[in-house]
Structures are given as structure tokens and as C-alpha cells.
Amino acid sequence: MLEDITIKEFNSLDEAEQFEALWEYGQIVGHVFQNGFKFMLYQISNFYVEIKYDDETNAIKGLRAFEDTESLDPYLKRISLKGINIV
């Protein structure tokens, strides 16, 4: 089933199939704005998919899948821990 897809299998799909898998099984994790673009982050199975979106032209400009945690940094910087009690 596609919800258990690996990043290698995801990358082997054509673009239309990748978007279909993303819309069906991806969970939105966050978004950031950088250099005039909106980046949307999704998680599928045990990897992430980032979509580069141009608000001005209302068009998707790219998609990339990754597993490394360093690529999560722009999204993690937006998470506020204020008000969270750590025991």
C-alpha cells in the first residue's frame, strides 16, 4: 500500500503519481516562506516531501523528498515552545 511507501519507491513514481500519493497519504507538517516562495512540508511513511509553491503565479515550482533531519531546520525554527511546561 502507498501509505507504507519508501522514499526510493516514491522517487521512482512519475510526478502525477507522486502528487497523488502526497495528497492521499501525506500529512502536512508545516510551512515556511523563503525568497518569495511558500514551502509546504508533508510526511509520508518515514520520509518528508517538500513542495515549493509560488503564491504570485499560483503554481507549484518543485517537489523533493528527503529523509535527513537537517532539511527540517527551517520548519523547526518556527515552532514556539513558549507556554509548554517541561517536567
Secondary structure by P-SEA (a helix, b strand, c coil): ccccccaaaaaaccaaaaaaaaacccccccccccccbbbbbbbcccbbbbbbbccccccccbbbbbcccccaaaaaaaccccccccc
